[in-house]
Amino acid sequence: MTASDNLIDGRSIAEQIHRETAERIGSLKARGLAPGLTFVRVGEDPASRVYVGMKERMSQRLGIRSTTEVLPEGATEGVLLELIGRLNADSGVHGILVQAPLPRHIDAARVYKAVSPDKDVDGFHPVNVGKLLLGDTTGFVPCTPAGVHELLIRSGVRIEGADVVVLGRGTIVGKPMAALLVQKARHANATVTVCHSLTRDIAVHCRRADILIAALGVARFVKADMIKAGAVVIDVGVNREPDSSVKTGYRLVGDVDFDSVRQVAGRLTPNPGGVGPMTIAMLMQNTVRAAENSIRAPTLDSRT
């Protein structure tokens, strides 16, 4: 296998998922239901505008009815919670995504808890977090860990019995990623180690990993000498690195030193083009599942 042959193409796999999602959307529309997804953004953070724009365009392409609610940077937490309450009550909205980061004066945990678990397509509500830990597949899994899981499965990577090292213990990627892979379930049953900023000898842990998932948020942290020959390396990181040769003055790089690691790894994701497209694919899939669930949910009349 040459260095170019060992790349895991996230864009291609995401397209497979989009085709499957589009078929499910078609089935819903044949029953008179158009899946609805609402994005909530507070302020004009440039990165947030870009990310929401990408998700909006994919929603439109697939046939998901999407809207975006934008509040000013100084909006109070109460105003945001009131908006979420209205969206929770709107039967035409099946998924709600509150774009991070939120302004510092807003308690993000309280906001995510306010979103109905049935519409929490980001998978951040405590109910969905608990379901993930319990192995209850009726909940929504955060989109990036779910996307990484699908990358591994659809690339034919054996997870069962593998030594997996997750770099980063964040609530968006690290912790849910570990919870997914350690489950007693198909495409799981891994032995998972979670490393973080206070882990001693991180390189030692990395070198024994069959699968290494880097989500530290440190540019080019993972070097070739930290990788076991033939290991699978998944780069989740998105970091800005100064670069005067480009118009923006910076370029986006991952947590993995790609050029060196690709010579050692058995399989690895490019960055960009690896995990990013999968995150959006899983968001669309979660939204469609939320719409499907709304049909299955009992009505008030059926409960009386």
Secondary structure, 3 states (H helix, E strand, C coil): CCHHHHECCHHHHHHHHHHHHHHHHHHHHHCCCCCEEEEEEECCCHHHHHHHHHHHHHHHHHCCEEEEEEECCCCCHHHHHHHHHHHHHCCCCCEEEECCCCCCCCCHHHHHHHCCCCCECCCCCHHHHHHHHHCCCCCCCCHHHHHHHHHHHHCCCCCCCCEEEEECCCCCCHHHHHHHHHCCCCCCCCEEEEECCCCCCHHHHHHCCCEEEECCCCCCCECHHHCCCCCEEEECCCEEEECCCCCCCEEEECCECHHHHCCCCCEECCCCCCHHHHHHHHHHHHHHHHHHHHHHCCCHHHHC
